């Protein structure tokens, strides 16, 4: 159980990093939120049963791969900054994660 | 014969020697000390600035129990953050100081003090 917990934390950190890698403001915020919400669900599933936990982990790993691929593709193209990003207060990605 | 060869080799070494480096050192010596600063020199971050900015990050994080926010607070016990929140806070601190904290170091940061200490020791934080 302890092992799976550290695995989840690792997967969570990697997923958030991948989400943070998106250049487009909207994508970045969306995937950050989505990752957070998904992992809350996953954690509640871990206490339900081993099989559900395994499935959730497999799904999480799959999604991490998708995120990493897509954020890389996203970075290959030029982007127009949103109005929000021109405000230095909101310029960095996760500074205000709850916005 | 030997003398000629050694002269040639010496001449070759002299031309191949990294001249810019030598002249840079001379320049550095000629300049007043205030104007020279190594790129590797530590940043201008003081412990108070770091503390202030980490507090700002924590104040922006709405799950943090603001009343108990102090420089010795434990993320879990005092601020009421679970393990996933802690990961998020550490990532937010990373972003604030433009550093990347490796996983094993990030796992060790569980209190505000540890976060401040870690950033203090990171030369590349700014």
Backbone of each chain as ProteinMPNN parsed JSONL, in Angstrom:
{"seq_chain_A": "XXXXXXXXXXXXXXXXXXXXXXXXXXXXXXXXXXXXXXXXXXXXXXXXXXXXXXXXXXXXXXXXXXXXXXXXXXXXXXXXXXXXXXXXXXXXXXXXXXX", "coords_chain_A": {"N_chain_A": [[0.834, -1.204, 0.0], [1.916, 1.198, 0.851], [3.807, 1.462, -1.087], [2.272, 1.836, -3.401], [1.23, 4.265, -2.826], [3.393, 6.074, -2.883], [3.93, 5.736, -5.543], [1.673, 6.839, -6.715], [1.975, 9.502, -5.934], [4.281, 10.123, -7.332], [3.451, 9.756, -9.976], [1.518, 11.707, -10.017], [3.005, 14.047, -9.694], [4.558, 13.957, -12.014], [2.537, 14.13, -13.915], [1.43, 16.65, -13.407], [3.628, 18.209, -14.03], [3.821, 17.666, -16.747], [1.4, 18.745, -17.577], [1.863, 21.376, -16.995], [3.598, 21.961, -18.932], [2.364, 22.811, -21.238], [2.068, 25.328, -23.704], [0.029, 26.988, -24.419], [-2.23, 29.037, -22.776], [-4.925, 28.356, -22.032], [-5.044, 25.562, -22.433], [-3.051, 24.77, -20.68], [-4.027, 25.527, -18.149], [-6.404, 24.08, -18.136], [-5.579, 21.344, -18.308], [-4.114, 21.168, -16.016], [-6.037, 21.546, -14.013], [-7.688, 19.354, -14.619], [-5.982, 17.176, -14.208], [-5.614, 17.43, -11.459], [-8.25, 17.01, -10.475], [-8.781, 14.427, -11.419], [-6.911, 12.925, -9.979], [-7.738, 13.205, -7.384], [-10.028, 11.68, -7.446], [-8.833, 9.212, -8.044], [-7.385, 8.7, -5.708], [-9.438, 8.247, -3.894], [-10.388, 5.928, -4.931], [-8.385, 4.114, -4.429], [-8.712, 3.306, -1.837], [-10.941, 1.772, -2.106], [-10.58, -0.716, -3.522], [-8.142, -3.182, -4.589], [-8.093, -3.872, -7.322], [-9.454, -1.795, -8.639], [-7.756, 0.262, -8.0], [-5.417, -0.506, -9.34], [-6.32, -0.365, -11.992], [-6.889, 2.359, -12.187], [-4.334, 3.418, -11.875], [-3.074, 2.415, -14.174], [-4.549, 3.718, -16.103], [-3.92, 6.342, -15.445], [-1.175, 6.363, -16.04], [-1.266, 6.002, -18.757], [-2.59, 8.346, -19.525], [-0.703, 10.186, -18.746], [1.309, 9.735, -20.61], [-0.008, 10.605, -22.922], [-0.396, 13.286, -22.267], [2.282, 14.175, -22.103], [3.152, 13.807, -24.728], [1.365, 15.494, -26.115], [1.828, 18.009, -24.959], [4.367, 18.472, -25.788], [4.01, 18.62, -28.583], [2.386, 20.844, -28.59], [4.172, 22.804, -27.785], [5.681, 23.125, -30.01], [4.612, 24.94, -31.693], [3.834, 28.361, -32.509], [2.364, 30.78, -30.272], [-0.329, 32.946, -29.502], [-0.391, 35.226, -26.895], [-2.66, 35.311, -24.142], [-4.901, 37.871, -22.912], [-4.903, 37.801, -20.187], [-2.387, 36.734, -19.596], [-0.677, 38.8, -20.162], [-0.729, 40.317, -17.971], [1.423, 40.619, -15.368], [0.92, 39.443, -12.952], [-0.477, 37.12, -13.412], [1.163, 35.761, -15.005], [2.894, 33.494, -14.707], [2.647, 29.914, -14.758], [1.531, 28.08, -12.648], [1.194, 29.677, -10.515], [-1.101, 30.783, -9.341], [-2.888, 28.434, -8.643], [-5.58, 27.941, -8.292], [-7.194, 29.468, -9.787]], "CA_chain_A": [[0.0, 0.0, 0.0], [2.8, 2.363, 0.921], [4.44, 1.553, -2.395], [1.351, 2.398, -4.384], [1.037, 5.675, -2.496], [4.496, 6.859, -3.46], [3.771, 5.681, -7.008], [0.649, 7.815, -7.09], [2.562, 10.835, -5.789], [5.222, 10.312, -8.444], [2.653, 9.927, -11.19], [0.846, 13.003, -9.889], [3.973, 15.112, -9.957], [4.905, 13.91, -13.435], [1.399, 14.595, -14.71], [1.327, 18.1, -13.255], [4.722, 18.79, -14.81], [3.456, 17.573, -18.166], [0.317, 19.706, -17.806], [2.457, 22.701, -16.921], [4.425, 22.151, -20.119], [1.621, 23.381, -22.361], [2.371, 26.734, -23.92], [-1.24, 27.709, -24.516], [-2.769, 29.302, -21.435], [-6.147, 27.604, -21.761], [-4.703, 24.14, -22.321], [-2.26, 24.573, -19.469], [-4.93, 25.599, -16.994], [-7.369, 22.986, -18.199], [-4.977, 20.053, -17.972], [-3.717, 21.234, -14.605], [-7.267, 21.282, -13.239], [-8.156, 18.011, -14.904], [-5.095, 16.257, -13.504], [-5.933, 17.512, -10.028], [-9.543, 16.38, -10.189], [-8.647, 12.993, -11.66], [-6.137, 12.26, -8.932], [-8.593, 13.144, -6.185], [-10.848, 10.482, -7.665], [-7.974, 8.038, -7.954], [-7.059, 8.442, -4.304], [-10.589, 7.652, -3.22], [-10.541, 4.557, -5.443], [-7.366, 3.252, -3.846], [-9.227, 2.701, -0.614], [-12.058, 0.87, -2.432], [-10.098, -2.068, -3.786], [-6.875, -3.3, -5.294], [-8.28, -3.923, -8.778], [-9.785, -0.44, -9.095], [-6.541, 1.072, -7.873], [-4.527, -0.88, -10.448], [-6.871, 0.186, -13.228], [-6.733, 3.817, -12.175], [-2.921, 3.7, -12.098], [-2.789, 2.155, -15.586], [-5.166, 4.815, -16.853], [-3.13, 7.537, -15.164], [0.086, 6.302, -16.798], [-1.606, 6.219, -20.163], [-2.886, 9.774, -19.702], [0.56, 10.93, -18.629], [1.98, 9.661, -21.91], [-0.73, 11.48, -23.851], [-0.093, 14.665, -21.873], [3.655, 14.504, -22.469], [3.196, 13.945, -26.194], [0.616, 16.651, -26.591], [2.438, 19.272, -24.542], [5.52, 18.641, -26.678], [3.471, 19.106, -29.86], [1.889, 22.191, -28.328], [5.3, 23.729, -27.676], [6.336, 23.276, -31.3], [3.952, 25.971, -32.482], [3.773, 29.692, -31.906], [1.082, 31.043, -29.623], [-0.644, 34.307, -29.085], [-0.641, 35.266, -25.455], [-3.978, 35.83, -23.812], [-4.85, 39.138, -22.188], [-4.547, 37.458, -18.811], [-0.954, 36.489, -19.45], [0.103, 40.038, -20.238], [-0.68, 40.817, -16.601], [2.493, 39.842, -14.724], [0.391, 38.714, -11.8], [-0.943, 35.807, -13.834], [2.024, 35.312, -16.093], [3.438, 32.15, -14.551], [1.629, 28.879, -14.914], [0.804, 27.504, -11.51], [1.306, 30.591, -9.383], [-2.402, 30.803, -8.689], [-3.442, 27.21, -9.203], [-7.025, 27.767, -8.119], [-7.969, 30.387, -10.632]], "C_chain_A": [[0.872, 1.259, 0.0], [3.462, 2.594, -0.436], [3.536, 2.233, -3.398], [1.137, 3.887, -4.113], [2.161, 6.555, -3.069], [4.424, 6.855, -4.984], [2.766, 6.721, -7.479], [1.227, 9.223, -7.028], [3.492, 11.14, -6.962], [4.459, 10.577, -9.733], [1.972, 11.29, -11.196], [1.799, 14.129, -10.248], [4.332, 15.152, -11.445], [3.772, 14.462, -14.292], [1.256, 16.108, -14.618], [2.419, 18.803, -14.052], [4.374, 18.793, -16.294], [2.37, 18.594, -18.491], [0.867, 21.122, -17.852], [3.252, 23.016, -18.182], [3.689, 22.743, -21.309], [1.885, 24.87, -22.467], [1.086, 27.569, -23.918], [-1.873, 27.831, -23.138], [-3.959, 28.398, -21.111], [-5.885, 26.112, -21.586], [-4.005, 23.872, -20.996], [-3.161, 24.539, -18.234], [-5.885, 24.411, -16.971], [-6.738, 21.669, -17.762], [-4.484, 20.015, -16.525], [-4.913, 20.894, -13.719], [-7.712, 19.836, -13.376], [-7.318, 16.977, -14.151], [-5.411, 16.235, -12.018], [-7.207, 16.76, -9.693], [-9.469, 14.866, -10.358], [-7.947, 12.292, -10.491], [-6.885, 12.218, -7.614], [-9.457, 11.893, -6.262], [-10.018, 9.231, -7.443], [-7.686, 7.686, -6.505], [-8.227, 7.817, -3.576], [-10.794, 6.216, -3.688], [-9.555, 3.599, -4.788], [-7.896, 2.573, -2.593], [-10.349, 1.708, -0.9], [-11.56, -0.557, -2.662], [-8.867, -2.07, -4.648], [-7.058, -3.193, -6.808], [-8.557, -2.527, -9.333], [-8.541, 0.441, -9.062], [-5.595, 0.79, -9.029], [-5.01, -0.262, -11.756], [-6.646, 1.685, -13.314], [-5.291, 4.192, -12.45], [-2.573, 3.527, -13.576], [-3.341, 3.286, -16.443], [-4.354, 6.094, -16.688], [-1.835, 7.546, -15.953], [-0.158, 6.567, -18.269], [-1.841, 7.709, -20.419], [-1.626, 10.622, -19.606], [1.296, 10.921, -19.965], [1.319, 10.593, -22.908], [-0.379, 12.939, -23.565], [1.303, 15.066, -22.343], [3.789, 14.702, -23.976], [2.554, 15.245, -26.631], [1.243, 17.973, -26.163], [3.674, 19.547, -25.394], [5.062, 19.208, -28.019], [3.035, 20.559, -29.711], [3.014, 23.219, -28.303], [5.981, 23.985, -29.023], [5.759, 24.429, -32.112], [3.918, 27.293, -31.736], [2.387, 29.941, -31.321], [0.897, 32.515, -29.38], [-0.934, 34.272, -27.595], [-2.047, 35.796, -25.211], [-3.807, 37.137, -23.049], [-4.402, 38.892, -20.75], [-3.045, 37.35, -18.626], [-0.117, 37.751, -19.551], [0.143, 40.733, -18.876], [0.345, 39.989, -15.834], [2.0, 39.007, -13.543], [-0.018, 37.285, -12.17], [0.004, 35.155, -14.824], [2.515, 33.882, -15.928], [2.306, 31.14, -14.454], [0.851, 28.531, -13.675], [0.807, 28.425, -10.306], [0.002, 30.678, -8.607], [-3.192, 29.602, -9.202], [-4.959, 27.134, -9.136], [-7.861, 28.709, -8.963], [-8.689, 29.618, -11.728]], "O_chain_A": [[0.622, 2.225, -0.721], [3.653, 3.727, -0.877], [3.972, 3.101, -4.154], [0.896, 4.67, -5.032], [1.919, 7.614, -3.648], [4.801, 7.826, -5.638], [2.967, 7.392, -8.491], [1.013, 10.037, -7.927], [3.497, 12.243, -7.508], [4.778, 11.499, -10.483], [1.862, 11.942, -12.234], [1.457, 15.042, -11.0], [4.402, 16.219, -12.055], [4.009, 15.17, -15.271], [0.992, 16.774, -15.619], [2.187, 19.843, -14.668], [4.597, 19.775, -17.002], [2.405, 19.232, -19.543], [0.411, 21.959, -18.631], [3.545, 24.176, -18.471], [4.319, 23.138, -22.29], [1.924, 25.584, -21.465], [1.077, 28.715, -23.467], [-2.029, 26.839, -22.425], [-4.0, 27.759, -20.059], [-6.444, 25.478, -20.691], [-4.304, 22.909, -20.289], [-3.063, 23.644, -17.395], [-6.139, 23.818, -15.923], [-7.304, 20.955, -16.933], [-4.446, 18.957, -15.898], [-4.821, 20.073, -12.806], [-8.065, 19.179, -12.396], [-7.843, 16.043, -13.546], [-5.471, 15.175, -11.395], [-7.246, 15.972, -8.749], [-10.017, 14.114, -9.553], [-8.347, 11.206, -10.073], [-6.692, 11.302, -6.814], [-9.6, 11.151, -5.291], [-10.438, 8.307, -6.747], [-7.736, 6.518, -6.118], [-8.034, 6.947, -2.727], [-11.309, 5.382, -2.942], [-9.849, 2.417, -4.612], [-7.577, 1.416, -2.317], [-10.683, 0.89, -0.043], [-12.071, -1.499, -2.055], [-8.575, -1.101, -5.349], [-6.288, -2.519, -7.491], [-7.987, -2.12, -10.345], [-8.301, 1.249, -9.96], [-5.038, 1.71, -9.628], [-4.224, 0.289, -12.527], [-6.267, 2.216, -14.358], [-5.024, 5.158, -13.166], [-1.882, 4.358, -14.166], [-2.693, 3.75, -17.381], [-4.125, 6.831, -17.646], [-1.425, 8.582, -16.475], [0.616, 7.25, -18.939], [-1.353, 8.263, -21.404], [-1.492, 11.639, -20.286], [1.833, 11.938, -20.404], [2.001, 11.293, -23.656], [-0.104, 13.72, -24.476], [1.495, 16.145, -22.905], [4.447, 15.633, -24.44], [3.123, 16.003, -27.416], [1.199, 18.951, -26.91], [3.993, 20.698, -25.688], [5.65, 20.161, -28.53], [3.28, 21.391, -30.585], [2.84, 24.356, -28.742], [6.755, 24.932, -29.167], [6.35, 24.848, -33.107], [3.967, 27.34, -30.507], [1.383, 29.405, -31.791], [1.848, 33.24, -29.087], [-1.639, 33.389, -27.105], [-2.558, 36.619, -25.971], [-2.711, 37.467, -22.597], [-3.632, 39.664, -20.178], [-2.495, 37.814, -17.627], [1.022, 37.781, -19.086], [0.956, 41.631, -18.657], [0.16, 38.784, -15.664], [2.601, 37.992, -13.19], [0.08, 36.366, -11.357], [-0.314, 34.122, -15.412], [2.553, 33.129, -16.901], [1.171, 31.472, -14.114], [-0.371, 28.672, -13.651], [0.464, 28.008, -9.2], [-0.006, 30.65, -7.376], [-4.05, 29.732, -10.076], [-5.566, 26.338, -9.853], [-9.087, 28.736, -8.859], [-9.393, 30.217, -12.541]]}, "seq_chain_B": "XXXXXXXXXXXXXXXXXXXXXXXXXXXXXXXXXXXXXXXXXXXXXXXXXXXXXXXXXXXXXXXXXXXXXXXXXXXXXXXXXXXXXXXXXXXXXXXXXXXXXXXXXXXXXXXXXXXXXXXXXXXXXX", "coords_chain_B": {"N_chain_B": [[68.213, 21.327, -35.563], [66.5, 20.113, -33.736], [66.068, 22.399, -32.219], [64.805, 24.107, -33.997], [62.444, 22.723, -34.448], [61.316, 22.756, -31.88], [60.918, 25.465, -31.535], [58.952, 25.911, -33.427], [56.887, 24.393, -32.453], [56.421, 25.693, -30.039], [55.592, 28.155, -31.008], [53.262, 27.419, -32.281], [51.726, 26.551, -30.121], [51.494, 28.938, -28.792], [49.901, 30.458, -30.54], [47.665, 28.917, -30.516], [46.785, 29.095, -27.98], [44.23, 29.976, -25.658], [43.539, 33.038, -26.137], [41.478, 35.002, -25.586], [40.668, 34.307, -23.009], [42.88, 34.931, -21.431], [43.065, 37.7, -21.826], [40.644, 38.411, -20.752], [40.975, 37.86, -18.061], [42.889, 39.759, -17.48], [41.384, 42.034, -17.984], [39.468, 41.78, -15.989], [41.015, 42.132, -13.753], [41.736, 44.751, -14.126], [39.373, 46.123, -13.899], [37.29, 47.87, -11.527], [36.417, 46.276, -8.44], [33.716, 46.255, -7.886], [32.432, 46.223, -10.288], [32.741, 43.771, -11.415], [31.437, 40.529, -11.637], [30.964, 37.157, -11.056], [29.218, 34.828, -13.112], [28.491, 32.649, -11.736], [28.088, 33.515, -9.225], [26.275, 33.847, -6.119], [22.739, 34.533, -5.947], [20.719, 37.503, -5.413], [18.978, 36.876, -3.473], [17.632, 37.054, -0.306], [17.167, 35.493, 2.89], [14.878, 36.488, 4.06], [13.432, 37.545, 1.902], [12.924, 35.2, 0.485], [11.359, 33.839, 2.332], [9.165, 35.544, 2.504], [8.17, 35.365, -0.112], [7.526, 32.679, -0.312], [5.55, 32.537, 1.604], [3.675, 34.105, 0.32], [3.015, 32.473, -1.845], [1.803, 30.413, -0.438], [-0.32, 31.755, 0.699], [-1.825, 32.267, -1.517], [-2.799, 29.837, -2.082], [-5.687, 28.198, -1.746], [-6.428, 26.139, -0.008], [-4.911, 26.196, 2.198], [-4.637, 26.496, 5.669], [-4.962, 29.5, 6.875], [-4.617, 30.768, 9.339], [-2.739, 29.364, 10.764], [-0.418, 29.735, 9.463], [2.991, 29.938, 9.444], [6.577, 30.312, 9.857], [7.45, 27.891, 10.793], [5.548, 26.063, 10.313], [3.965, 22.921, 9.636], [3.22, 21.334, 6.596], [1.273, 19.348, 6.464], [0.301, 18.829, 9.149], [-0.174, 21.378, 10.339], [-1.055, 23.181, 8.329], [-3.022, 21.805, 7.108], [-2.865, 20.331, 4.709], [-3.089, 17.682, 2.324], [-1.252, 14.813, 0.944], [-1.308, 15.132, -1.832], [-1.88, 17.847, -2.124], [0.419, 18.887, -1.005], [2.326, 18.199, -2.92], [1.438, 19.896, -4.949], [1.849, 22.425, -3.786], [4.633, 22.43, -3.502], [5.307, 22.341, -6.18], [4.305, 24.812, -6.958], [6.011, 26.475, -5.564], [8.39, 25.834, -6.841], [7.832, 26.961, -9.318], [7.611, 29.636, -8.641], [10.23, 30.325, -7.93], [11.608, 29.688, -10.16], [12.955, 27.165, -10.399], [13.82, 23.686, -10.755], [12.815, 21.138, -8.79], [14.191, 18.119, -7.878], [12.594, 14.845, -7.694], [13.183, 13.282, -5.327], [14.155, 15.185, -3.578], [12.002, 16.889, -3.446], [10.126, 15.309, -2.166], [11.046, 15.397, 0.396], [10.437, 17.853, 1.383], [8.417, 19.02, 3.707], [7.654, 20.909, 5.467], [7.227, 24.451, 6.095], [9.599, 25.609, 6.848], [11.516, 23.796, 5.872], [11.133, 24.167, 3.164], [11.946, 26.847, 2.847], [14.627, 26.594, 3.65], [15.566, 24.857, 1.662], [15.299, 26.388, -0.709], [16.986, 28.475, -0.047], [19.44, 27.221, -0.19], [19.631, 26.654, -2.834], [21.472, 27.698, -5.43], [20.712, 28.619, -7.894], [18.206, 29.685, -7.687], [15.862, 32.272, -8.244]], "CA_chain_B": [[67.0, 20.617, -35.991], [65.605, 20.035, -32.568], [65.72, 23.763, -31.809], [63.834, 24.634, -34.95], [61.158, 22.045, -34.189], [60.734, 23.206, -30.617], [60.426, 26.833, -31.767], [57.69, 25.832, -34.164], [55.836, 23.895, -31.555], [56.117, 26.765, -29.09], [54.818, 29.173, -31.721], [51.916, 26.857, -32.51], [51.017, 26.578, -28.842], [51.177, 30.324, -28.457], [48.755, 30.933, -31.322], [46.473, 28.13, -30.195], [46.365, 29.358, -26.599], [42.98, 30.745, -25.597], [43.838, 34.426, -25.844], [40.402, 35.767, -24.932], [40.627, 34.015, -21.579], [43.951, 35.693, -20.798], [42.744, 39.126, -21.801], [39.514, 38.578, -19.838], [41.505, 37.91, -16.702], [43.502, 41.075, -17.335], [40.29, 42.995, -17.878], [38.843, 41.652, -14.678], [41.902, 42.74, -12.767], [41.776, 46.188, -14.337], [38.106, 46.739, -13.516], [37.036, 47.928, -10.088], [35.814, 45.016, -8.019], [32.255, 46.348, -7.871], [31.853, 46.026, -11.613], [32.887, 42.402, -11.883], [30.683, 39.553, -10.855], [30.891, 35.873, -11.751], [27.874, 34.317, -13.383], [28.198, 31.612, -10.746], [27.889, 34.114, -7.904], [24.939, 33.646, -5.581], [21.785, 35.567, -6.306], [20.494, 38.538, -4.421], [17.874, 36.444, -2.62], [17.912, 36.917, 1.112], [16.262, 34.562, 3.527], [13.598, 37.167, 4.29], [12.712, 37.603, 0.627], [12.462, 33.852, 0.192], [10.268, 33.55, 3.264], [8.027, 36.361, 2.095], [7.594, 34.868, -1.363], [6.906, 31.372, -0.037], [4.291, 32.857, 2.291], [2.743, 34.6, -0.695], [2.545, 31.291, -2.562], [0.897, 29.668, 0.446], [-1.556, 32.535, 0.876], [-2.609, 32.137, -2.741], [-3.305, 28.467, -2.173], [-6.854, 28.402, -0.876], [-6.668, 25.07, 0.968], [-4.039, 26.393, 3.351], [-5.219, 27.08, 6.873], [-4.162, 30.731, 6.938], [-4.308, 31.209, 10.712], [-1.564, 28.676, 11.31], [0.724, 29.955, 8.584], [4.167, 30.523, 10.09], [7.746, 29.71, 9.197], [7.749, 26.543, 11.281], [4.342, 25.255, 10.117], [4.054, 21.677, 8.879], [2.179, 21.381, 5.561], [0.202, 18.41, 6.762], [-0.296, 18.944, 10.484], [-0.627, 22.732, 10.673], [-1.753, 23.883, 7.25], [-4.144, 20.984, 6.667], [-2.715, 19.883, 3.32], [-2.785, 16.258, 2.188], [-0.024, 14.586, 0.173], [-1.448, 15.697, -3.181], [-1.75, 19.304, -1.996], [1.832, 19.194, -0.76], [2.976, 18.157, -4.232], [1.067, 21.116, -5.665], [2.522, 23.575, -3.161], [6.057, 22.378, -3.862], [5.395, 22.728, -7.589], [4.079, 26.259, -7.036], [7.257, 27.097, -5.091], [9.306, 25.658, -7.981], [7.478, 27.94, -10.345], [7.885, 30.97, -8.101], [11.668, 30.61, -7.921], [12.168, 29.203, -11.432], [13.876, 26.042, -10.263], [13.185, 22.383, -10.821], [13.223, 20.361, -7.62], [14.101, 16.69, -8.186], [11.556, 14.15, -6.921], [13.55, 12.845, -3.975], [14.256, 16.389, -2.749], [10.645, 17.422, -3.274], [9.436, 14.474, -1.171], [11.533, 15.71, 1.747], [9.935, 19.16, 1.822], [7.091, 18.835, 4.305], [7.338, 22.047, 6.32], [7.582, 25.744, 5.506], [11.022, 25.831, 7.118], [12.309, 22.997, 4.928], [11.042, 24.822, 1.85], [12.816, 28.035, 2.877], [16.015, 26.109, 3.665], [15.93, 24.297, 0.363], [15.475, 27.469, -1.686], [18.179, 29.224, 0.358], [20.642, 26.507, -0.635], [19.673, 26.547, -4.292], [22.16, 28.872, -5.949], [20.099, 29.114, -9.136], [16.862, 30.228, -7.462], [15.798, 33.726, -8.369]], "C_chain_B": [[65.999, 20.557, -34.854], [65.131, 21.431, -32.144], [64.636, 24.353, -32.692], [62.456, 24.049, -34.657], [60.518, 22.583, -32.917], [60.23, 24.646, -30.726], [59.06, 26.805, -32.433], [56.553, 25.396, -33.241], [55.414, 24.986, -30.572], [55.253, 27.832, -29.738], [53.383, 28.696, -31.931], [51.099, 26.91, -31.228], [50.597, 28.001, -28.505], [49.962, 30.818, -29.24], [47.486, 30.182, -30.93], [45.945, 28.44, -28.798], [45.117, 30.239, -26.578], [43.229, 32.176, -25.158], [42.698, 35.162, -25.118], [40.373, 35.558, -23.424], [41.668, 34.854, -20.842], [43.562, 37.163, -20.693], [41.561, 39.4, -20.873], [39.999, 38.713, -18.409], [42.125, 39.27, -16.451], [42.44, 42.146, -17.142], [39.673, 42.978, -16.484], [39.699, 42.323, -13.606], [41.881, 44.258, -12.878], [40.505, 46.869, -13.838], [37.98, 46.845, -12.004], [36.203, 46.728, -9.654], [34.29, 45.066, -8.047], [31.644, 45.999, -9.214], [31.95, 44.59, -12.089], [32.102, 41.466, -10.985], [30.614, 38.271, -11.659], [29.438, 35.509, -11.999], [27.479, 33.304, -12.327], [27.961, 32.191, -9.361], [26.453, 33.925, -7.436], [24.035, 34.815, -5.916], [21.596, 36.563, -5.18], [19.386, 38.155, -3.443], [18.322, 36.353, -1.165], [16.877, 35.962, 1.703], [14.877, 35.195, 3.743], [12.762, 37.249, 3.019], [12.113, 36.248, 0.301], [11.253, 33.515, 1.044], [8.998, 34.281, 2.831], [7.343, 35.784, 0.862], [6.95, 33.499, -1.175], [5.578, 31.577, 0.688], [3.239, 33.308, 1.292], [2.144, 33.435, -1.48], [1.505, 30.548, -1.724], [-0.411, 30.425, 0.674], [-2.451, 32.435, -0.351], [-3.276, 30.779, -2.857], [-4.481, 28.347, -1.211], [-7.133, 27.266, 0.113], [-5.835, 25.242, 2.235], [-4.808, 27.045, 4.497], [-4.409, 28.328, 7.238], [-3.778, 31.141, 8.361], [-3.009, 30.595, 11.226], [-0.315, 28.87, 10.468], [1.862, 30.649, 9.335], [5.387, 29.86, 9.474], [8.145, 28.363, 9.785], [6.575, 25.591, 11.026], [4.626, 24.017, 9.266], [2.911, 21.685, 7.855], [0.979, 20.531, 5.949], [-0.49, 18.719, 8.084], [-0.883, 20.328, 10.748], [-1.479, 23.362, 9.578], [-2.893, 23.054, 6.662], [-4.074, 20.532, 5.221], [-2.469, 18.374, 3.288], [-1.603, 16.089, 1.234], [-0.117, 15.188, -1.235], [-1.299, 17.222, -3.15], [-0.295, 19.696, -1.812], [2.603, 19.193, -2.076], [2.695, 19.451, -4.993], [1.789, 22.339, -5.116], [3.994, 23.599, -3.561], [6.248, 22.773, -5.327], [5.204, 24.235, -7.755], [5.329, 27.015, -6.592], [8.324, 27.004, -6.186], [9.09, 26.763, -9.001], [7.856, 29.349, -9.903], [9.371, 31.313, -8.213], [12.376, 30.113, -9.182], [13.234, 28.129, -11.243], [13.098, 24.746, -10.482], [13.706, 21.56, -9.648], [13.09, 18.877, -7.965], [13.159, 15.96, -7.222], [11.962, 13.823, -5.492], [13.716, 14.035, -3.038], [12.855, 16.919, -2.441], [9.875, 16.626, -2.213], [9.836, 14.849, 0.251], [10.985, 17.031, 2.268], [8.522, 18.987, 2.371], [6.73, 19.974, 5.249], [7.759, 23.334, 5.613], [9.081, 25.991, 5.67], [11.902, 25.062, 6.127], [12.291, 23.613, 3.537], [11.973, 26.024, 1.789], [14.281, 27.607, 2.826], [16.448, 25.63, 2.292], [16.211, 25.396, -0.644], [16.714, 28.299, -1.347], [19.444, 28.554, -0.189], [20.72, 26.343, -2.142], [20.274, 27.829, -4.842], [21.415, 29.469, -7.153], [18.684, 29.641, -8.947], [16.89, 31.743, -7.636], [14.36, 34.203, -8.438]], "O_chain_B": [[64.826, 20.9, -34.999], [63.975, 21.628, -31.767], [63.695, 24.996, -32.227], [61.45, 24.758, -34.62], [59.313, 22.836, -32.883], [59.24, 25.01, -30.092], [58.148, 27.549, -32.073], [55.449, 25.941, -33.251], [54.228, 25.182, -30.305], [54.316, 28.351, -29.13], [52.427, 29.456, -31.781], [49.922, 27.271, -31.246], [49.499, 28.241, -28.002], [49.099, 31.504, -28.693], [46.382, 30.723, -30.997], [44.811, 28.099, -28.463], [44.979, 31.146, -27.399], [43.147, 32.499, -23.973], [42.943, 35.868, -24.14], [40.099, 36.481, -22.657], [41.395, 35.415, -19.78], [43.7, 37.79, -19.642], [41.469, 40.473, -20.277], [39.519, 39.55, -17.645], [41.942, 39.871, -15.393], [42.552, 43.026, -16.289], [39.398, 44.021, -15.889], [39.198, 42.98, -12.694], [41.992, 44.969, -11.88], [40.53, 48.024, -13.412], [38.504, 46.002, -11.276], [35.381, 46.226, -10.42], [33.64, 44.034, -8.215], [30.504, 45.543, -9.294], [31.305, 44.223, -13.071], [32.1, 41.589, -9.76], [30.239, 38.297, -12.831], [28.551, 35.835, -11.21], [26.296, 33.112, -12.047], [27.666, 31.452, -8.422], [25.529, 33.853, -8.247], [24.494, 35.935, -6.14], [22.233, 36.472, -4.131], [18.908, 38.992, -2.678], [19.282, 35.652, -0.844], [15.852, 35.67, 1.088], [13.849, 34.528, 3.626], [11.548, 37.051, 3.045], [10.955, 36.145, -0.104], [10.258, 32.98, 0.556], [7.909, 33.708, 2.8], [6.116, 35.717, 0.787], [5.939, 33.195, -1.809], [4.602, 30.877, 0.42], [2.067, 32.947, 1.397], [0.944, 33.4, -1.75], [0.471, 30.115, -2.231], [-1.473, 29.821, 0.824], [-3.676, 32.507, -0.247], [-4.207, 30.598, -3.641], [-4.294, 28.389, 0.005], [-7.99, 27.412, 0.985], [-6.027, 24.528, 3.219], [-5.534, 28.02, 4.304], [-3.33, 28.239, 7.823], [-2.747, 31.781, 8.571], [-2.279, 31.205, 12.007], [0.719, 28.251, 10.72], [1.724, 31.782, 9.797], [5.253, 28.948, 8.658], [9.101, 27.752, 9.309], [6.602, 24.443, 11.47], [5.41, 24.056, 8.318], [1.772, 22.001, 8.197], [-0.172, 20.936, 5.786], [-1.712, 18.855, 8.138], [-1.968, 20.442, 11.318], [-2.496, 23.997, 9.858], [-3.644, 23.54, 5.816], [-5.107, 20.366, 4.571], [-1.732, 17.844, 4.12], [-1.021, 17.07, 0.77], [0.874, 15.691, -1.766], [-0.675, 17.812, -4.032], [0.175, 20.687, -2.371], [3.429, 20.072, -2.322], [3.594, 20.031, -5.603], [2.278, 23.18, -5.871], [4.536, 24.647, -3.912], [7.216, 23.447, -5.678], [5.859, 24.861, -8.588], [5.671, 28.054, -7.156], [9.063, 27.958, -6.431], [10.03, 27.402, -9.474], [8.357, 30.149, -10.693], [9.732, 32.442, -8.548], [13.605, 30.122, -9.253], [14.296, 28.188, -11.862], [11.87, 24.723, -10.401], [14.907, 21.317, -9.538], [12.0, 18.419, -8.306], [12.952, 16.395, -6.089], [11.198, 14.05, -4.555], [13.452, 13.922, -1.841], [12.568, 17.341, -1.321], [9.078, 17.186, -1.459], [9.07, 14.649, 1.194], [11.061, 17.303, 3.467], [7.561, 18.829, 1.618], [5.619, 20.007, 5.779], [8.541, 23.311, 4.663], [9.745, 26.507, 4.771], [12.888, 25.587, 5.611], [13.292, 23.591, 2.821], [12.7, 26.208, 0.813], [15.078, 28.166, 2.073], [17.539, 25.946, 1.818], [17.219, 25.362, -1.35], [17.412, 28.772, -2.243], [20.391, 29.227, -0.595], [21.755, 25.939, -2.673], [19.682, 28.904, -4.742], [21.482, 30.674, -7.397], [18.023, 30.006, -9.92], [17.839, 32.406, -7.218], [14.113, 35.404, -8.545]]}, "name": "protein", "num_of_chains": 2, "seq": "XXXXXXXXXXXXXXXXXXXXXXXXXXXXXXXXXXXXXXXXXXXXXXXXXXXXXXXXXXXXXXXXXXXXXXXXXXXXXXXXXXXXXXXXXXXXXXXXXXXXXXXXXXXXXXXXXXXXXXXXXXXXXXXXXXXXXXXXXXXXXXXXXXXXXXXXXXXXXXXXXXXXXXXXXXXXXXXXXXXXXXXXXXXXXXXXXXXXXXXXXXXXXXXXXXXXXXXXXXXXXXXXX"}
